[in-house]
């Protein structure tokens, strides 16, 4: 059976959480003291839909102070936002 169906190997976790990922280098285009909400991310095209929870990752640098709200943050993203003078708001799913 394995020889006949080699593409079906492995395990697919049906309970896996899928996140829409946003990096800090894409958030650096916003002006200072902007409140980056889920709706703003959708309107600017950084996120395709609001069905999946949004997670902010720490790739890139952030020079402006922003108020970012999302469902999850990596440790590096949280640290970089707070050192730039911004705030982090975690949203319940």
C-alpha positions as CSV (number, residue, x, y, z in Angstrom):
1,X,0.0,0.0,0.0
2,X,2.8,2.4,0.8
3,X,4.5,1.8,-2.5
4,X,1.3,2.5,-4.4
5,X,0.5,5.7,-2.4
6,X,3.8,7.4,-1.5
7,X,2.3,10.9,-1.3
8,X,0.0,9.9,1.6
9,X,2.8,9.2,4.1
10,X,2.9,11.0,7.4
11,X,0.4,12.5,9.8
12,X,-1.8,15.6,9.5
13,X,-2.9,17.2,12.7
14,X,-6.5,18.3,12.3
15,X,-6.3,20.4,15.5
16,X,-3.4,22.5,14.3
17,X,-3.9,26.3,14.8
18,X,-3.3,28.3,11.7
19,X,-2.1,31.9,12.1
20,X,-2.0,34.8,9.8
21,X,1.6,36.1,10.2
22,X,2.6,39.7,10.2
23,X,6.3,40.8,10.5
24,X,7.6,44.0,12.1
25,X,9.2,45.2,8.9
26,X,5.7,45.5,7.4
27,X,4.4,47.4,10.4
28,X,7.3,50.0,10.1
29,X,5.4,51.8,7.3
30,X,2.8,53.1,9.7
31,X,3.3,56.6,11.2
32,X,4.1,57.0,14.9
33,X,1.4,56.6,17.6
34,X,-0.9,54.6,15.3
35,X,-3.1,52.0,16.8
36,X,-2.7,49.0,14.6
37,X,-6.0,47.1,14.8
38,X,-7.2,44.0,13.0
39,X,-9.3,46.1,10.7
40,X,-6.4,48.3,9.8
41,X,-4.3,45.2,8.9
42,X,-7.1,43.9,6.7
43,X,-7.6,47.3,5.0
44,X,-3.9,47.7,4.2
45,X,-3.7,44.2,2.8
46,X,-1.2,42.8,5.4
47,X,-3.8,40.1,6.3
48,X,-6.1,38.4,3.9
49,X,-9.0,37.5,6.2
50,X,-9.9,37.7,9.9
51,X,-10.9,34.1,10.2
52,X,-7.5,33.0,11.3
53,X,-5.9,34.5,14.5
54,X,-3.1,37.0,13.8
55,X,0.4,36.6,15.1
56,X,3.1,39.3,15.0
57,X,6.7,38.0,14.4
58,X,9.9,39.8,15.1
59,X,11.6,40.0,11.6
60,X,12.8,43.5,10.9
61,X,13.2,46.6,13.0
62,X,10.7,49.1,14.4
63,X,11.7,52.7,15.0
64,X,8.3,54.3,15.6
65,X,6.1,53.8,18.7
66,X,3.0,51.8,17.8
67,X,0.1,50.3,19.7
68,X,-0.3,46.9,18.2
69,X,-3.2,44.5,18.9
70,X,-3.2,40.9,17.7
71,X,-3.9,37.4,19.0
72,X,-0.3,36.5,19.6
73,X,3.2,37.9,19.6
74,X,6.6,36.3,19.5
75,X,9.0,37.1,22.3
76,X,11.2,39.1,19.9
77,X,8.3,41.1,18.4
78,X,7.0,42.0,21.9
79,X,10.5,43.1,23.0
80,X,11.1,45.2,19.9
81,X,7.7,46.9,20.0
82,X,8.2,47.8,23.7
83,X,11.8,49.1,23.2
84,X,10.6,51.4,20.4
85,X,8.1,52.9,22.9
86,X,5.0,51.2,21.8
87,X,2.5,48.9,23.5
88,X,1.2,45.4,22.9
89,X,-2.5,44.4,23.3
90,X,-3.3,40.7,23.2
91,X,-6.8,39.8,22.1
92,X,-8.7,36.8,23.2
93,X,-9.6,34.4,20.5
